[in-house]
Amino acid sequence: MNSTITSTEENVWGGGDNQPLGASYGKMMMWFFLVSDALTFSGFLAAYGFSRFKFIETWPIADEVFTHVPFTHGSYPMIYVALMTFILIMSSVTMVLAVDAGHKMQKNKVIWYMFLTVIGGAIFVGSQAWEWNTFIKGDKGALETKGGRILQFVKADSGERAALKDFAITIPGERVEHENKNGVWFYDEGYVPSYSVKEVVKGFKANSNILVRTETINEEGHKTLLSRGESLKKLENATQVVEGANLIHNEYGSRLFGDFFFFITGFHGFHVLSGVIINLIIFFNVVIGTYERRGHYEMVEKVGLYWHFVDLVWVFVFTFFYLV
Amino acid sequence: MAHEHKLEIFRGLLKFKNNTQKIWGVLIFLSLVTAVEVVLGIIKPESLTGTSVLGMKLLNWIFIILTLVKAYYIAWDFMHLRDEKSAFRRALVWTPIFLVIYLVFILLTEADYIYEVYKDGFVTWNF
């Protein structure tokens, strides 16, 4: 730190004049915080690995779950997550450029690079919100059995996934959603799926091109397809229609998959959000010249460490959630 | 504050003139690694998914190794660990590595045991 500090109070807050291991007090404490945070994330990812190894034969295949790209239709597995990864790495780069400009005391460059970093972070958080929305809304729909397993549908001729709306037959007089204006009890009921189990089964019987796909992964690494006969037998066990995902049910497969998706990407997204806010604060401090007066831009470096850490964690989340 | 930057990566194979150049160099490298991961993830070559090393697909091992490579360059060059004193660096890096390996070993072994119990047990859970 600089030697002009005279008051003892400030001296203690800054960790004194000695710098163990050549790192200033603030930077060292940021590093120690990051180490503990890294252990928290490792705990989550290890728990994910635990659940996955427990249900290794039935775990959803991530490529088949995350296939959407905004403003387009069709199936593009991985593309959007890869783009998000690139955006986050890019904002990490502008951050490290800001730190570099700070070392050279180039205020205007620091301002611009910090600004770009904040923009990159905001785009990433927005993308994650979009991912969550898509995941919660769901795509094709599925049935859940008594044992809590998921049955999905596939078109026999093309091998593509079939959505419930492609084949389910609406039965007149099936029950409608209860609204508070209709009842003695003035509350709404929760969400009623677009089709009932009966309607899906009826549609299945009428359309011979549809097969059931179970959660079980076969030796080639694909989900098992049942024959027509097996499918019909399996459908007898179906108890409810599942569209989209929440913490209790999801149409993608193992319920824990949905839980870990919300938990891990949510915790990471919260880190990104707080990172964006901290970056904004530092950005305004740079603009009003706080660090110019202080004589060094170490604060930018510290917040930069946090921002790179967020990127670092995403690299691991990307691998273990989307790739492996 | 460390103003001195070590300007070489890949053990001196690639030297940069200044820090800004090094940052862009590392970005290009990280983007390349990500691109390789995504391409492998989309095509999933038969030769890599078919072979199993230490109970896991070869492809997954490649993903994990590439991730560690990326993590190394983010920590070393973006977070300037390369410029810190080696004692500080070791304290920060080896502590979590040791703890994580320990935790992952225990949890995955236990999970595999539970998987066996489900598979060989007499209670049906997949119905």
Contacts between the chains, C-beta under 8 A, distances in Angstrom:
chain1	res1	chain2	res2	distance
A	21	B	84	7.4
A	21	B	85	4.9
A	21	B	87	5.7
A	21	B	88	3.9
A	21	B	91	7.8
A	22	B	2	7.1
A	22	B	84	6.9
A	22	B	85	4.7
A	22	B	88	6.9
A	23	B	84	6.5
A	23	B	85	7.6
A	23	B	88	5.8
A	24	B	1	7.0
A	28	B	88	7.7
A	31	B	88	7.8
A	31	B	92	5.6
A	34	B	92	8.0
A	35	B	92	5.8
A	35	B	95	6.3
A	35	B	96	5.8
A	38	B	96	5.1
A	39	B	96	5.8
A	39	B	99	6.2
A	39	B	100	7.4
A	42	B	96	6.8
A	42	B	99	7.5
A	42	B	100	4.6
A	42	B	103	6.8
A	42	B	104	7.9
A	43	B	103	7.0
A	46	B	100	7.3
A	46	B	103	5.1
A	46	B	104	5.1
A	46	B	107	5.0
A	46	B	108	8.0
A	47	B	107	7.1
A	49	B	104	6.5
A	49	B	107	6.3
A	49	B	108	5.8
A	49	B	111	7.1
A	50	B	107	4.3
A	50	B	108	6.8
A	50	B	110	6.9
A	50	B	111	4.5
A	51	B	111	7.2
A	52	B	111	7.5
A	53	B	108	5.4
A	53	B	111	3.5
A	53	B	112	5.5
A	53	B	115	6.3
A	54	B	111	4.5
A	54	B	114	4.9
A	54	B	115	5.5
A	54	B	118	7.6
A	55	B	115	7.4
A	56	B	115	5.9
A	57	B	115	7.8
A	57	B	119	7.9
A	58	B	126	7.2
A	63	B	41	7.0
A	63	B	42	7.6
A	77	B	41	7.8
A	77	B	42	6.3
A	78	B	38	5.5
A	78	B	41	5.3
A	78	B	42	5.8
A	79	B	38	7.7
A	82	B	34	6.5
A	82	B	35	7.9
A	82	B	38	4.4
A	85	B	34	5.7
A	86	B	31	6.5
A	86	B	34	6.5
A	89	B	27	6.8
A	89	B	30	5.5
A	89	B	31	6.9
A	89	B	34	7.2
A	90	B	27	7.5
A	92	B	74	7.0
A	92	B	78	5.6
A	93	B	23	6.0
A	93	B	24	7.5
A	93	B	27	4.8
A	93	B	78	7.7
A	95	B	78	7.6
A	96	B	23	5.3
A	96	B	77	7.7
A	96	B	78	4.8
A	97	B	20	6.7
A	97	B	23	6.1
A	99	B	80	7.9
A	100	B	19	5.2
A	100	B	20	6.0
A	100	B	23	6.9
A	103	B	1	7.3
A	103	B	3	5.7
A	145	B	127	6.4
A	146	B	127	6.2
A	147	B	124	7.5
A	147	B	125	6.1
A	147	B	126	6.2
A	147	B	127	4.0
A	149	B	126	5.9
A	149	B	127	7.1
A	215	B	126	7.8
A	216	B	126	7.4
A	221	B	44	7.9
A	221	B	49	5.9
A	237	B	127	6.2
A	296	B	1	6.3
A	298	B	1	5.8
A	301	B	1	7.3
A	301	B	80	7.9
A	304	B	78	8.0
A	304	B	79	7.9
A	305	B	79	5.6
A	308	B	74	5.9
A	308	B	75	7.7
A	308	B	78	4.6
A	308	B	79	4.8
A	309	B	79	7.4
A	311	B	74	6.1
A	311	B	78	7.5
A	312	B	71	5.8
A	312	B	74	5.0
A	312	B	75	6.5
A	312	B	79	7.8
A	315	B	67	5.8
A	315	B	70	5.0
A	315	B	71	5.8
A	315	B	74	6.8
A	316	B	67	6.2
A	316	B	71	7.1
A	318	B	67	7.8
A	319	B	37	7.6
A	319	B	63	5.4
A	319	B	64	6.6
A	319	B	66	7.9
A	319	B	67	4.2
A	322	B	41	7.4
A	323	B	37	6.0
A	323	B	41	5.0
A	323	B	60	8.0
A	323	B	63	4.7
A	324	B	60	4.8
A	324	B	63	5.5
A	324	B	64	7.1
